[in-house]
Amino acid sequence: MLAAFLSQHSASKRKLAAVIFTGMIGWSAGSGPAGAETKLKPELAKWKISEPFEKNEEARMNLSGAACVPTTPKFKSCLIANDQKKYAQFFSINGTTLKPRKRKLIRLSDEKKDPDAEGVAYADGFFYVTGSHGRSRHGDSDNDSSYAVFRVPVDPTTGVPKFAPDEDKVVGVESSSRLRKALRKGEFIEKFFDEPLAEGGINIEGIAVRNGRMHLGLRGPSLDARAFVLSVDAEAVFTKGSDLNSKVTPLQLGQDTGIRDLAAVNDGILILAGPTREEAVAYSVWLWDGAGTTAKPLATLDLSTVASGAKAEILLPLEEDGASIRVLVMFDGVENGGATSFKIPR
């Protein structure tokens, strides 16, 4: 049918038909919203920060995960982590101002190296922080401390920690290395366990906990335009001998596209997708129900106003209704995260 069309029309029309046909192929191959021409512009709201995140510029330039307790009023207790230090920091949100809690640092690990914290989630009285569970780009074998996930108990009403946080020693924080086995034996991804990121190795970047399940989004590998989510029983991760009931779900997000963050919302899990490494892949947001094998594309983000080289690594839901979800996006490579908000149609 296409051949007949091309034989009967002018060169310009043949060119147009080829473009349309190529676009159809691109979408069916899973390019999703990252292939769309229209990008969602950020809100006009200018986000501010009351004072810099602690302790130094290196930490402030490498923010990688954040989540908040659903307090009343909202956003009185949030936790943010970076992938260069051994601590996370509490903060709050007042309107369009982020307010780091001065000297409210919590040490996650006493290991020799930092845990390479890449994602933060909250559910049912706990903050969760996950390490990358992956080797560095060059295969550094001296980063075993990244193969951990941490749990911080807080009051589910106020968000106040159930212990006095300490920035110099680990107090009240549980850690677990039980995800190693689930990743090592995970369907689709097992041969990428413990491989360098540059070779498509497993690297966790996002975490969300919903309905008792912990979902971990993988930046790599990306195979046949599919990214992967490891899901496990959240309580079992911190209960020795319990069945993790693990499952790996492939999601068609696009070529060279990995998961950069996850966030729980009322009807599922939001996915922040982007390049696995340095590929020319646009950042996009998807909605996944947490169980099926497909995700719904919601928007490709217009990040033209963000500093060159910045990587979107934090997706924090602010409010939602039946028509839209308002989110805060923050970036690795921008001091204090460069908070930018979007109103995403469902």
N, C-alpha and C positions, 0 to 999 in steps of 0.2 A: 504494500500500500504506500509506504514511504517512497519506494523506488519509483512508482508510477507518478507520484507527486513531483519528484525531483526532475523526471524526464520531461514534464509538461510545463514547467515554469522557468522563469528567468533566473539568472545567476544570483541576483539579490534575494529572490524568494527561496532559492535552494539553500543559501547561506542562513536565512532565517529559520528554515525548517531544521537544519542541522543543529542550530543553537537550541531550539526547543527540544529536539530529540535528546541531545546531550544532557540538558537540564533534567529531563525525565529520568534518564539513566542515573544521574548523580543522586537524585532524591531516593530512588529505589535502592541504591547501594548503601543508604544509611547516612548520607551526608547531613541530614536533619537540618535544624535551624542554622547550623554553622555555614550552610551553603546558601542561605537566603540573602537576597540583596538588601532587604529592609532590616535595619538594626534598631533595637529599642534604645532610645536616648535616656540618659539618667534624669532624675528629677532635678528641678532647679534649686532645691534646698542645698545650702552650703553647710557641710558638716564641719564641726570644730572639735578641738580637744582641749580640755581644761588645763592639762599639763602633760608632758611627755610620758610615755610608758617607760617603765624601769627595765634594767638598771643603766643601760648604756645604748649607744647608737646601734651597735650590732644587733641587739635584741629588738629594738624598735624598727629596724629595717627588714626583719625576717619574721613578722607576725604570720601565723599559719593556721590558726583555728580559734573559734570563739563560739560560745553558747550562753544562754541566759535561763535562769529559773523563772517560770511563769508566776511571778509575785504580783501582788496588788498593793500599790500601783506597780505597773510593769517595769521591767529592766532595772530593778534595784540591786540585783545580784547576778553578775555575768563573770565569766572567766575567759581569759585569752592566753594563748600559748604561742611560743615562737620555736623555730627549729634549730636554734643555736645555743640555748641555755638549758639549765636543769630545773628551771622554775616556771610557773605560770603566775598570772597576776589577776586579781579581782578588779572589776570596774563596773560602772553603772552608766545608764544612758538617760539624759534629761533633755527632752526635745530633740534637737539635732546636735547635741554636745556629748561627746564621750568623756567620762570622768574616771580616769584611772584612780584606784584606791591607793593612796600613797602608803608605802611600806606594808601593803597587803599582798606580799608575795608568798607563794607556797612551793616548797621544794618537792619535786617529783621523784628525783633519783639521787642516790649516792654513788652510782657507778662512776668509773673513770671518765667516760665520755658522756656528753649530753644524750638524752633519749630521742633526739631528732623528732620532737613532737610535731605532728602534722595535722591533727584534727581534734576538735573538742565537741562534746555533746552533753546534753542534760536529759535525764529521765528519772522519775520516781525516787527523788531524794538523793541522786548522785550526779556529779559531774564525771564525765569520762574523757580521758586524754589518751590518744593513741600515738605510739611511735610509728615510724615509717615501715618497720619490719622489712627493710630492704637494704641492699648494699649501695654504696655511693656510686656515682657515675663511673668511677674508675675502679670499682670493685674492692674498695677498702674493706679488709676483713676485720678491722679493729673497731667495729661499731656494733658489737653485740647488744649494747644497751638500747639500740633502737627497736629490738624485738620484744617490746613490752607494751602493755596497755595498763592505764592507771585508773583508779576509782577514788573519788573524793566525796565523802558523805556530807550533805548539808540539810538544813531544815527545809522541807518542801514548801513551807508557807512563806518564810522570810528569806530563804537562800543563804542564811548565815551558816558557816561551817560548824560542824559538831565538835570542833577542837580548835585550839589556837594555832593558826597557820605559822609555820616557821620557814624562813628563807634559807637558813643555814643547815638544817637537818630535816630528814623525812619524818614527819609526824602526822599520823592519822590517814596516810595515803596507802591504799592497797595497790600492789602491782601483780601482774600476771604475764607469763610467757606462754600461755596455753595456745595462743593462736598459731604458733609455729607449726604444730602438727596439722592443723586445718589447712594452712597454706601449702605445706609440703605435699599434702595428698589431695589438694583441691582439683576437681575436674576442670579441664581446660588449661589450668595455670601451673600445674605441679612442676613441669620441667623448667619453669622460670623462677622457681624459688631459689633464693640466695645467689641470683645472678646479678651482675652490675646493671644499673639503670640504663646505661648506654646500649646494653644488649637486650633491652626489653624486660629486664628483671622486675619481679614483683616489688611494688612500692605503694604502700597505703597513704592516701592523702586526705580522705574524708571519713567521718564517723557520724552515725545517727543511731539513736536507740528509740524504738517504738514498739509498743505491744509486746514487751519482753524480749524482743529480738535486737541484737546489735548488728548493724549493717556497716561494712567497711568498704569504701570505694577505692578502687585501685587506679592509680595514675598509669601504671604499666603492669602487665603488657597490654597492647592494643593489637588484636588479631582479627583480620578480615572485617575491619570497621566496627569491631565489637570491643567494648570496655566491660569490666567485670566488677561484681559486688560479691564479697564474701559475707554471708549472714550466719550468725551463731546465736545460741541461747545466751542472753546477756548475763544471767546469774551464774551459769555454768562456767563462764570464763574465770570467775573468781572462786569456784568451788572445786577443789581437787578431786579428780576421779569422776566427776559428772560428765554426762554425754553432752558435747557441744552442739550436737544436732546441726552440723555445719552443711552449708549449701553454697555453691558458686553459681551466680546468675549472669549470663552474658547479655549485654544490652547493646543494641545497634545504635551507636551514637555518632559514628563517622570515622573515616580513615584517619589514622594517627591521632585519635582523640582518646584522652583518658579522663578519669574523674578527679576533679580538683577539690571538691568538697561535697558533703551531704548535709541535709537539714530536714528534720521531721516537721511536717505540717499536718493539718487536720485530716486530710484524705490521702496521705502517703508520704513519700520522701522526695524532696527537691534535690536535683543533681546539678552541680556546677561542673560543666565539662569544658575541657580545653586541651591544648597540645600535650602530648606525653613528654616531649622534651622541648625543642626549639622550632617545631614545625609551624608553618603558616596556617594555623587553625584558629578560628574565631572562638571566643568564649561564649557559651550558651547555657541556658537553663532548661531543664526537663523535669517532668513529674512522673514518678514511678510509684506504683501502688505497694511496693515492698514485697511482692510475691510473684508476680507474673514475669514474662520474659520480654515485655515491650515497655518503653517509656514514651511519654507524650512530649513532643517538643513544644516549649512555651515561648522562648524568645532567644534571639542572638543579641548580645549586649554591645552597644556602641561605647567603646572605651577610648575613643579618639582624644578625649581630654585628659586621659591618665598618662603619667610619665612613661616615656619609651622604656621598654624592658621590664615593666612591672608585670607581675603574674597574679592574676586573681586567684586567691586561695581561701577566702573566707566568705561564706554565704550565710547570713544571719536573718531569719524571718523577723519582720517587725510587726506586721498585722496582716490579716487575711479575711476575705469574705467570699461569697460565691462567685464573684466576678474577677477578682484579682488577688495577688499576693504581693505585698510590699516587702522588699528585702534590702539589706545593707550588704554591699560587697566591699571587701578590703583586700589589700594587695601586699604581697611579698615584693620588696624592692622599693617601697615608698615609705619614708619615715612616718611612724605611727599609723601606717596602714592605708592612708588616703581614702577614708570612708566615703563611699558614693552609694546613693540609694536609687532603686528602680521600682516602678510599679508595674508588675508583670501580669498581663491578662491570663486568665486560666484557659 
